Amino acid sequence: MPESDLDLLIDAARNAGEIARFHKAKGLEIQHKPDDAGPVTQADLAVDRALHETLRAARPDYGWLSEETRDTPDRLDRDRVFIIDPIDGTRSFIAGETTWAHSLSIAENGVVVQGVVYLPEMDLLYSADRTQGAFCNGERLSVSDISDIHAARVLATKPNMDQIHWRDDVPQFARSHRPSLAYRLCLVAQGRYDAMLTFRPSWEWDIAAGALILSEAGATVTDRHGDPLRFNNQLPQTAGVVGAGAGLHGEITDRLVYTG
């Protein structure tokens, strides 16, 4: 058994990558979730089962929250909770792209304390232990120091650029996109982009690990209103996410319309 929780998550993430690629090679069986909640494959479910079995066996007193497991209220009574997205970016996974990820984290009393995001197709493993820094394949990560919003490279979807979200003119930053929210957070942690933002309610399993990694790389990470992110909520969502170096983060959140 791994000695630390972070080692446990790292080993589980690498095993998840093997399972996902095995099922992908066999040919994917695709279903669609109710209420237009997106596609799910047998690989998503197989990874979820394997992670649940491995992680809960190692830490039976921890709660469990996963995109592909029916939620139960008992997690709310646990001090520590696994927050898991078996495959973040399932559409990319189905399409044969490389930017899908496994997102694994542990929250303690509402705060994420360990997080791993693993992209098997690119063999990129991002990890963080709270107060210990963030790393990709062993190299320490650091966010960019850009504070000029108009000079920034930002990961965001096109709807985020609608005027309804912004107090004045929409900022003219360079916008890019990656399907996986977890990967977006990690790319900003690497300094490859200067900020990421999403204004839609964000599921905790999509962002928990990446938010810790980005924070440990030196960024400010909040919801769209500038409030700290809290996890293991009864409804496991946050009011969007904004992540960037402190100066740029303030520039972004100061310009956003408050939605109440």
Secondary structure as UniProt FT lines:
FT   HELIX           5..26
FT   STRAND          30..32
FT   HELIX           34..36
FT   STRAND          39..41
FT   HELIX           42..58
FT   TURN            60..61
FT   STRAND          63..66
FT   TURN            67..68
FT   HELIX           73..77
FT   STRAND          80..88
FT   HELIX           90..94
FT   TURN            95..96
FT   STRAND          101..108
FT   TURN            109..110
FT   STRAND          111..119
FT   TURN            120..123
FT   STRAND          124..129
FT   TURN            130..131
FT   STRAND          134..136
FT   TURN            137..138
FT   STRAND          139..140
FT   HELIX           149..151
FT   STRAND          153..155
FT   HELIX           158..161
FT   HELIX           163..165
FT   STRAND          174..176
FT   HELIX           181..189
FT   TURN            190..191
FT   STRAND          195..198
FT   STRAND          202..203
FT   HELIX           204..216
FT   TURN            217..218
FT   STRAND          220..222
FT   TURN            224..225
FT   STRAND          237..238
FT   STRAND          241..244
FT   HELIX           246..255
//
